């Protein structure tokens, strides 16, 4: 698993990379703020729904502060996912350092 700071992820996306942006927060959190083109798959549903994900795809895992996303990424690694990136500091750090107009909670 790799770890990106928000500014690194911003540059990566701007370079044309198209990883799957997997948001593992709850629906109420996602409704407040999320990255464009991200998909919501709450952490509590990962074990039942991870087969919906491509284990060979590059996946950026996102949560509020980077803790749940790291746990999910470790879990996915255990089940054969090869190209995972944890957004360090989560959506909160993204809002503070990349997009100050984003709503926070």
FENMOFEN-V577706 format. One record per pair of residues at least 4 apart in sequence whose C-alpha atoms are under 6 Angstrom apart, sorted by the first residue. I is the first residue (numbers start at 1). J is the second residue. If there is no record, write none. Layout:
# FENMOFEN-V577706
i->(I;I)
j->(J;J)
This chain:
# FENMOFEN-V577706
i->(1;1;2;3;3;4;4;4;4;5;6;13;19;19;20;21;21;22;22;22;22;22;23;23;23;23;23;24;24;24;24;25;25;26;30;33;46;55;58;58;59;60;60;60;61;61;62;62;62;63;63;64;64;64;65;65;66;66;66;66;70;76;77;89;93;94;95;95;95;96)
j->(84;85;85;85;86;8;9;87;88;88;94;17;58;59;59;38;60;38;39;60;61;62;39;40;61;62;63;41;42;43;63;42;63;42;34;103;50;81;83;84;84;84;85;86;69;86;69;87;90;69;90;90;91;92;89;90;87;88;89;90;86;81;81;93;97;98;99;100;102;100)
